[in-house]
Amino acid sequence: MDRIYKILFSLTFFFLCHGIAFAEDGSSLWLRYTSLDKTQVSSDTHSPTIAIARSELERYGTLSSVKLVIDKGLPSEGFRILAKGDGAEIRASQDIGLLYGAYALLRQQQTSGIRNLRSAPRFSLRLLNHWDNLDGSVERGYAGKSLWKWEEIDGQARKMSRGVEQRVVQYCRANASLGINGSVLNNVNASPKILSPAYLDKVAVLAAAMRPYGIRTFLSINFASPMALGETDTADPLDSRVQQWWRDKVSEIYARIPDFGGFLVKANSEGQPGPGDYGRTHADGANMLAAALEPYGGIVMWRSFVYGANHKGEDRVKQAVSEFLPMDGQFRRNVILQSKNGPLDFQPREPYAPIFDNIRQTPQMVEFQITQEYLGQSKHLVYLAPMWKEFFRFVSPQRLVGIAGVANIGDDPNYCGHPFSQANWYAFGRLSWDPSLSSASISQEWLMQTFSREEHFVSSLSQLMEGSREDCVDYMMPLGLHHIFKFDHHYGPEPDGFRADYPIEWCPVYYHKADAQGIGFERSAKGTDAVAQYRRPYRKRYDSLRKCPEEYLLWFHRVDWDHPMRNGKTLWENLVAHYDRGVSQVKGYRSVWQQFESLVDSQRWQEVDHLLELQYRNAQEWREVCLGYWQKMKGG
Ligand code: BDP
């Protein structure tokens, strides 16, 4: 062969072998296993779920053999891994436990090495909430359009194209690898059309794809559906025709999807219809749906994110407790109250939502937001596990039956937009299985699987990720500031935001109340007394200007600009220092990342590099706009 052709040939060979490093677009997520076809898998039982466990292990396992064993003595969904020389045994009481065990073994293989392990999930409901609309858009989605391709609905439900199926399968594998066991497919601002036969056919197709991976399907419903679909002239939950309509609809759903999970409901909130439209309570509404679902084992997840209705004018952060506390004890057994982690709305930092203290008789779930609506969306590297761990310091996982995360998933090649946003999906799943895991251990295993196991890389990036949420708080809203986002898209700063045609609870000026004298929202007993909704010792601690943790200061107190802080400096000086710290931290991200250019495939490396540059510019903008505005308010 000609010399030049030899060189070209060897180069082609080189690129073929190393092609992965050049071609990685993030679509493999953290499941970047190498195909080895090495492991012999044996199992006494057969099912679609076992078949998946087998094929994942056969294809990607490094051991010579793995035995899958049903062991009824183990907890529901849990598993055991027993390492045995060059082989292993996975035991579980159910097929799904064996699949979870298989993924855990593969994770060990990619991270710590294979060792004995006993594991079972802390929560029985571990759900993603997709805010996907039927036109294919995703509310607060920053990673492309809906994976579900609702637009292919007309008569096409059963003919999902191969491409779509592969994306959905990858979604299922990723979730099963974490133990996520439910998916609410559509937006809480739900279109009534989701309950029409054509869409239910499509839902059934998706449910069938997810079932072997242990993922049950749920739907968000519009409370006025029977009326909106033209089948009743009211949606009053106490009207017997409405009740019958829901019973029929539920039976229609279960005929298609026998393991259907139930409904998620946003009612009488932000313009959505609800039982309040008929003078009925949330309990009346939830119980009507719960009664229809009960014979099938379905549940209702009723959201407490309700404001501006019955308690209009009251401090928004108090309204959920005001509304739901009097109803505690009135809900049917299959109703769960689902609340956001903070009392306002997924801000970079909020104190925990006191509804978790107040509601004692109704089962509760927490709703986290993975999609970073208020934390730089899919443009900023902000690792959310430290924020969720912070919540669990105040609300014990034992008080909760489930955990939901508003998904950050779309049809972008890498599913999440920012390559590091995948870490938030990952961390949500890992914490929903075991909230006692540390955020650092989760980021480390994610980094090892997603990028590289090189020690220096893993420790540097994991440290960077660990601090990133605090950095974001610093450059956006330090010391308890909240909701000073630009209207509607919630990405950049708008501290002067006020619109007479908007509810006051959407206006930044309502939240910071900055003027010549000071800044902050007085929620102590001297103000709205929101502190009274907290249990001891937090009630007193937050009420006291002296004892209130400084990270919540302006959330609970209005203080003068020259208020002396614990470090002896004034509030103003501290505010400036926080903004500066946030910006300089983010500046450092890029220098860290640039050290590792040779370790990361070029496509993902460059993507992250560009995004870090953008994040730095955005952080500067936050500082300039906010400090400029506070300075103007303060005068001088
Ligand atoms: C807000 C979002 C809005 C959601 C709402 C909710 O901006 O898009 O519909 O929460 O959770 O944060 O219902």
Residues whose N, C-alpha, C, O or C-beta is under 5 A from the ligand:
A	BS01	BDP	E139 D345
